[in-house]
Amino acid sequence: MNHYILAVYRHAIATVVIAPFALFHERKTRPKMTFRIFLQIALLGFIEPVLDQNLYYVGMTYTSATFASATANVLPAITFVLAIIFRLESVNFKKVRSIAKVIGTVITVSGALLMTLYKGPIIDFIKFGGGGGGGGDGAGGPHGGAASAALDKHWVPGTLMLLGRTFGWAGFFILQSFTLKEYPAELSLTALICLMGTLEGTAVSLVTVRDLSAWKIGFDSNLFAAAYSGVICSGVAYYVQGVVMRERGPVFVATFNPLCVVITAALGVVVLSESIHLGSVIGTIFIIVGLYTVVWGKGKDKRMTDDDSKELPVKISVKEVDANRVLAGKLEMKTKEGQETNKANQAGI
């Protein structure tokens, strides 16, 4: 199936599934729609559902799946830089928690890149009856052939597309964070993003794909791919990252992206009996350590923010009490002066 059309079906299915939940659960808490919020949602619907996904598909075709995965793992670093630029994250190198966030992001990205680009020798944690070694040797030939064939493709345009997709994905996180502050309804926002992505993707697909027969879809793997990616990878993913983003920010969400590589490698070993390499083990350790460091730093940030918000009303109330005491004292002095004046007048009479 054409990737433009796949993206349209994907978000159309996500809209149909998520919209009823949004209409029911947020019917009383949904904020009023404004023109500014509508423009933000329209931009969100274009950045990720239309631009990012199609750039990724085309960029991977022009380069290789390994290189596409490597560029996607740079997402936490780019999101961190954009969050600092837009003042969604603060960095003070005199504070340990800020240093932890920076170092943790660097370690996480390094581990993801190491896991993607370096293989190393095979490590047999689990014996698969000799099948693992043969699978590893057999995979080397096609992998090398794919890498050499990729040299003949449009590598530079593909690289630019993949980098543009990663920047767009990070920008999607930043814009979603701003939109949630004005429109704090995660389910409704998810449904609207998927709806706008469907409409905008349809317009782009009608321009790029002139053959109307390409839109035909049956009860086959194409429908399953569109349904699974739409409901899970778009609908549930947008909603969950929105809920977490309201509490911890976009950097916290983006930092967990390299875990996809770890989970994929683990499932490949357990389900498909694939061989695990030294690079995967070392990269996994790096990612876990980096994630723990970032989570620790963000936890300290959250604790400091909560403490500041608790102290603020107390300070205001103390000032108000002091002001009331001063006013009461002035009124009491005026009352005493008035009483003394009245007594003096009566004595003179």
CORLIN-V253388 format. One record per run of one state. SS is the DSSP state (alpha for helix, beta for strand, coil for the rest). FROM is the first residue (numbers start at 1). TO is the last residue. Records with the same first field share a line. If there is no record, write none. Layout:
BEGIN
SS->FROM-TO + FROM-TO
END
This chain:
BEGIN
coil->1-2 + 26-34 + 63-64 + 73-74 + 86-95 + 118-121 + 124-130 + 151-154 + 183-185 + 209-211 + 216-220 + 249-249 + 256-258 + 271-275 + 349-349
alpha->3-25 + 35-62 + 65-72 + 75-85 + 96-117 + 131-150 + 155-182 + 186-208 + 212-215 + 221-248 + 250-255 + 259-270 + 278-348
beta->122-123 + 276-277
END
